[in-house]
Amino acid sequence: MSSTIYPWTLQSTGSSNQSYSTGVTLRFTPYTTALYIAIYTPLCFCIIFGNLLVMLAFLYNKELRKVQNYLLISLAFNDILTGIFALPPVVAVRLLISPVTCFASTRFTFFLPSIVCCGSSIYHLLAIAVDRCLSLKWPLQYPRIVTIRRVTIVMLIIWMINLSFACLPLYYPSPEVDHWVCTTDDRYESEVDAILLVITGILPVYVFCLLVLYAVMLRVAFRHIERRREMTNHIDTTARDAQARRRGIVTMAFVVGAFAVCWIPTTLKGIYEIFAATTEKKLITVQTFAEYVSFVNSMVNPIIYGYFNRQFKTGFKIVLTAWGCLKAKNPRSKQQLSGRDNLALNINSEKEGQPKI
């Protein structure tokens, strides 16, 4: 496997077993490295842009500024941090071979942001599922149960849990701080396998919890449909009820399916690393695939929890219209825009020779 060594080098820290190159070396050929970066760059852009659009829609559209949307905005902010601070270090540690990226004492710091952000994203998804379950099961009591203070406390707890989990390697450092861990032969097993076993065991539990929560929501929604059908005598009630049931099933399958598809590979990756990893080429392939699809979850979150929400769709149109990406179709849609939106539309109108609003 060919590689390229950069002209600058790091000072050797030594190794208890053998000596390693003190230079920074590419793990792959230049062509493979460029392809690797080309695959991750659009993903990083889509993560940041999609979640930024959700946050701007919340800012521009007053109808979205409700307590039930706070968790969605916190999730969007978390996913933006994932695209900025979590994804690039993971790409760097997979592409570069150096004492900083391969010694046990420093390697975990590259995965620290992804542990915090991805873990926080999972807990946000579970909290959103609980919130929606409460709103369906107890709609009248929901405003008293879910308040701004309680939602803020939940968000703080989510971040505290993930920060605590991410700091575990600081409290239990590797006894061989200069141990080389970039190859299957030299991989340090005790702490690495312990963390992998925890991740491997806990992710299926999260998938099961999410499945149970959405199953409860689906059951409650079907009960509401039955009650409505008993209280009305409209001819088209049966057709509407069937359509509502299909929509509920599709939404549940999409949410739980996307979550499972994005995170189950991480579980399989942990099992493979512990019990089946034989060559470095196969290991890096499995790691890259699992990590990529886990980051894809941060990209699809705005689609799942934004696009399928009519108010967020309206907010997206407002933001894109303000940016000049869309044109307002009628005066009424323009009147719904805020002062910032009107300013953007006035600028566009002056360019096109149209009167100001």
Sequence and secondary structure as in RCSB ss.txt:
>XXXX:A:sequence
MSSTIYPWTLQSTGSSNQSYSTGVTLRFTPYTTALYIAIYTPLCFCIIFGNLLVMLAFLYNKELRKVQNYLLISL
AFNDILTGIFALPPVVAVRLLISPVTCFASTRFTFFLPSIVCCGSSIYHLLAIAVDRCLSLKWPLQYPRIVTIRR
VTIVMLIIWMINLSFACLPLYYPSPEVDHWVCTTDDRYESEVDAILLVITGILPVYVFCLLVLYAVMLRVAFRHI
ERRREMTNHIDTTARDAQARRRGIVTMAFVVGAFAVCWIPTTLKGIYEIFAATTEKKLITVQTFAEYVSFVNSMV
NPIIYGYFNRQFKTGFKIVLTAWGCLKAKNPRSKQQLSGRDNLALNINSEKEGQPKI
>XXXX:A:secstr
    EEEEE      SS     EEEESS HHHHHHHHHHHHHHHHHHHHHHHHHHHHHHH GGG SGGGHHHHHH
HHHHHHIIIIIHHHHHHHHHEESHHHHBHHHHHHHHHHHHHHHHHHHHHHHHHHHHHHHHHH TTTHHHHS HHH
HHHHHHHHHHHHHHHHTHHHHS  S TT B SSTTT  HHHHHHHHHHHHHHHHHHHHHHHHHHHHHHHHHHHHH
HHHHHH   TTHHHHHHHHHHHHHHHHHHHHHHHHHHHHHHHHHHHIIIII   HHHHHHHHHHHHHHHHHHHHH
HHIIIIITSHHHHHHHHHHHHHTTSS  SSHHHHHTS HHHHHHHHHHHHHHT    
